[in-house]
Amino acid sequence: MVNGIDASITEMAERNKMRDAMDLMEKLPMIASCYVIGQGIGSQAVWFLNDEVGSIISHSDTPNVKVRSFIHSPSSQMSD
């Protein structure tokens, strides 16, 4: 490993992809949001990223739009 990248990767393009992926993984917790499903021991945290619309919505003392929230609850049985 050199600077956190596997030294067996010899092509510069692949090294750059690996570096970019590692940078993204490092910064992801700063921009991701989370909600919790369930209570107690059975609870599960679900991480998500807002799209362009969700990222720009914020509180205002003079609102001009009404937004309804929803919960996405992924199933443990995923189909291919």
C-alpha positions as CSV (number, residue, x, y, z in Angstrom):
1,M,0.0,0.0,0.0
2,V,1.3,3.4,-1.0
3,N,-0.8,6.4,0.3
4,G,-3.6,4.0,1.0
5,I,-3.7,2.7,-2.6
6,D,-2.7,-0.9,-3.5
7,A,0.8,-0.8,-5.1
8,S,-0.2,-3.6,-7.5
9,I,-2.3,-1.1,-9.4
10,T,0.1,0.1,-12.1
11,E,-2.1,2.1,-14.4
12,M,-2.4,5.8,-13.4
13,A,-6.1,6.0,-14.4
14,E,-7.0,3.1,-12.0
15,R,-4.9,4.7,-9.2
16,N,-6.8,8.0,-9.8
17,K,-10.2,6.1,-9.6
18,M,-9.1,4.5,-6.4
19,R,-7.9,7.8,-4.9
20,D,-11.2,9.5,-5.9
21,A,-13.3,6.7,-4.4
22,M,-11.3,6.9,-1.1
23,D,-11.8,10.7,-1.0
24,L,-15.5,10.3,-1.5
25,M,-15.8,7.6,1.2
26,E,-13.9,9.9,3.6
27,K,-16.2,12.9,2.9
28,L,-19.5,11.0,2.7
29,P,-20.4,11.2,6.4
30,M,-20.2,15.0,6.2
31,I,-23.0,15.3,3.6
32,A,-25.1,12.2,4.3
33,S,-28.2,12.2,6.5
34,C,-29.7,9.4,8.5
35,Y,-33.0,8.2,10.0
36,V,-33.7,5.3,12.3
37,I,-36.2,2.6,11.8
38,G,-37.5,0.8,14.9
39,Q,-36.7,1.1,18.5
40,G,-34.2,-0.4,20.9
41,I,-32.0,-3.3,19.9
42,G,-34.0,-3.9,16.7
43,S,-33.5,-0.4,15.4
44,Q,-31.6,0.2,12.2
45,A,-30.0,3.3,10.8
46,V,-30.6,4.2,7.2
47,W,-28.2,6.6,5.4
48,F,-29.3,8.7,2.5
49,L,-28.2,11.6,0.3
50,N,-30.6,14.3,-0.8
51,D,-31.0,15.0,-4.5
52,E,-30.7,18.6,-5.9
53,V,-34.2,19.5,-4.6
54,G,-33.8,18.0,-1.2
55,S,-30.4,19.7,-0.8
56,I,-31.7,23.2,-1.4
57,I,-34.8,23.0,0.9
58,S,-34.3,24.9,4.1
59,H,-36.4,26.6,6.9
60,S,-37.9,30.0,6.3
61,D,-40.0,32.3,8.4
62,T,-41.9,33.2,5.2
63,P,-42.4,29.8,3.5
64,N,-43.5,29.6,-0.1
65,V,-43.8,25.8,-0.6
66,K,-45.3,22.9,1.3
67,V,-43.2,19.7,1.5
68,R,-44.5,16.3,2.6
69,S,-42.0,13.8,4.1
70,F,-41.9,10.1,3.5
71,I,-40.0,7.2,4.8
72,H,-38.3,4.7,2.5
73,S,-37.9,1.4,4.3
74,P,-35.8,-1.0,2.4
75,S,-36.8,-4.6,2.5
76,S,-34.4,-7.3,3.7
77,Q,-35.4,-9.4,0.7
78,M,-34.0,-7.7,-2.4
79,S,-34.9,-9.1,-5.8
80,D,-32.3,-9.3,-8.6
